[in-house]
């Protein structure tokens, strides 16, 4: 059995996300010296792309990135994968740590840090995540291709532009493909707890999605309503 970062039959892959070139380089050198395979990204969007294409065993994530906040990267990853995320940040306020952990980070290390401690935390994170089944970031439904990592959808190979709210609605259904998602859950997760009774929002946005994704919006194939209960993205 191989051990994280060890000399077993396969190397574990770590995605290092940090916009400080010197730190990213130092981390990569140290990690490779300890037997890790290293992928680096200097901003949030590159990180999400790298996670989708390289499928790392663990992610080391700085929160202060030039394009997206690190918390947005955590949320983007958690939309489709349970890969362990170890935050490595100069932010030492308790509320920053709580927010990152609430969004799905597995551990939080503050800068400056000891390299041997970081290595130990990475090994522990990989052990915790080792039992998880591989996850796919792309959901294929008929002629729809829904890329949860990159937040894109294509119909018959053509990209479809969605608003952020339309995407959030579709993403929730795609993460539960074939299962009924209640009206209350959609309202709570897409709009927030204060909107759980605003069911007219659902009719409007379901209609908008159908116009963009269905061949015949009046007879939907994909986004199916169960009257009074909720919505299903049909496989």
N, C-alpha and C positions, 0 to 999 in steps of 0.2 A: 504493500500500500504506500503510495507517495504521500509526502508531507508538504504542506504549504511552504513554498520557497525552498524546499529541500532538494535532494538529489534522486528522488524517486523517478518513476518512468515518465511522468509528464510534468512540465513546468506549469505553475499557476500564473495566470495572466492578471496583471494589475493595470488599471487605467488611472493615470495620475493627471488630475485636472488642476492646473495652477498657472496663473499668468505671469509669475515671476520666473524668468528663464533660468536664472542661477539656481534657484531652489528646485525647480523641476528637473534640471540637469543633475543636481546633487542627489536627489531622490532616485532618479533613474539609475545612476551609477551604483549607488548603494544597494538598491533592490536587485539589480542584475548580478552584482557580486554575491548576493545571497541566494541566487538561483531562480529569481523571478523573471518572467517575460513581461516587458514593460511597454505600454502604449501611453503616449502623452497627448494632452490637449490643452490649449492655452485660453479657451473661452467656452462658454456654455453650449453654444450650438455645435461646435466641433466635438464637445464631450458627448452630446446626445447622439451624434452621428457615429462616433467611434464606439460607443456602447452597443449600438444596433448592429454594427458591422463586425466587431471583433469579439463580442460576448465575453467580457472580462469576468474573472472569478471574484473580483472585489474592485471597488472604486475608491480612490483617495481624492477628496473633493475640497478645494478651497471655496469659501463662500463669496469672497470679493473678486468677482470676475468682470471683465470689461463690458460684456454685452448683456448677460443675464445674471441675476443674483443667484448664488449657489442654491438657495432654497427653491428657486424655479427649476433648477436642474434636478434636484431631488424629486420634486413633484412630477417632472417629465419622465424620469426613470420609473418612478413608482406607478405610472400609468400602464406599464406593461411588464416590468420585471421586478423580482425580489432580490436582485444581486446585492450583496452586502455593500453598504456605503459607510466609509469612515471619513468624517469631516475633519479637515485639517485647517484651522482658521486662527487668525489673530484676534477675532472677536471673543472677548472673555465675559461678556455680560450673560447672566443666567438666562434672560429671555431669548437670546439668540440660540443658545444650546437647546432650550426647551422647544423652540419652534422647529429647529432642524430635526430633533428626535421625533416630534409629533408628526412631521411630514414623512418620516420613514427612514431617516438615517439610523444606522446601527450603533455608531460610536462617535465620539466627539473628542478630538485632541487639539489643545490650544498651542499656538506658536509662542515662544520657542519650545521645541520638543526634543526629547532624547531619541535618537534613531533606534536604539534597541527596544525602547518602549513601543514605538510605532510598529516595528517589525512584529512584536508580540501581539499587538492589537490586530494587525493584518492577519496573522496566522489564526488567531481566534475567530475573526470574522469569516475567514474562508472555511474553517471547520464547521461553523454554524450554518453556512450556506451550502455546504457540500451535498447535503441530502436533497436539496431542491431540484426538481426536474427542470431540464432546459426549457426556456420559454421563447416563444416566437413573438417578434414585435409587429408582425404584419398579419392582419386578419383578412382572409379571403372569403368573400360571400358573393356567390354568383360572379357577375362581372365587376364587382366592387373590390378594391384593394385598399384596406384601411391600415395605414402605417402609424401605429401608436407611438413609436419612438420619435418619429420626425413630425408628427401631427399633420399628416397629409392623407388625402383620400383621392383615389382615381377611379373613374368609371370607364370600363372598356379601354383602359390604357391612357385615358385623358384626365389630367389633373382637374379636380373640381375645387373651386375656391369657396371656403366656408368662413363665416364670421366666427369669432372666438366662442360665442354662445352656441352656435350651431355645432361647432366641433365638440364642445364639452358634452352636449346632448348625445351626439353620435358616438363619442368615445365611451361614454357610460354604457350605451347599448352594446358596443363592440366588445367591451370587457365582460359582457354577460350574454354573448351570442347564443341564441336559442332559448334563453330564459326570460321570463316575464320580469320586467323592472317596473315596480309600482310607480304610480303618479307621484306619490309623496317622496319616494327616493329620488326621482329625477329632479323634482323641484328643490329638494334639500341639497343635493350634491351639485346641481348646476347653478341655481340662483341663491341658495342659502336657506337656513332654517326659518327665516321670517317669511318665506314665500311658499310654504307648504300647502296653502289653500288657494294659490293663484293659478287655478287649473287652465285659465284661458291662455296663459303663456304657452302651455304645452300644445294646444291646438295650433297656435300661430307658428311655433317653431317646427313642429312635426310637418306641417304643410310646406314650410320653406325647404326642409330637408328633402321631402318627397319630390318637390319641383326640381331639385338639383340632382337627385340620385335615382329616381324611378323613371322607367320608360313610360309608364302610365300612372301619373300621380293619383288619379282618382281610383285606381285599383292597385294599391301598392303591393309589391312583391317582397320588399325587404323590411320596411318599417311598418309593422302591423300593430294596430290598436286593438286591445281587448277592452271593450266598452266598460267604463267605470273602474277599471283596474290599473291599466298601465300599457306599456309598449314592449315589443319584442323585435330584435333584429333577427329575422329568420335566416337560418343557414342555407 
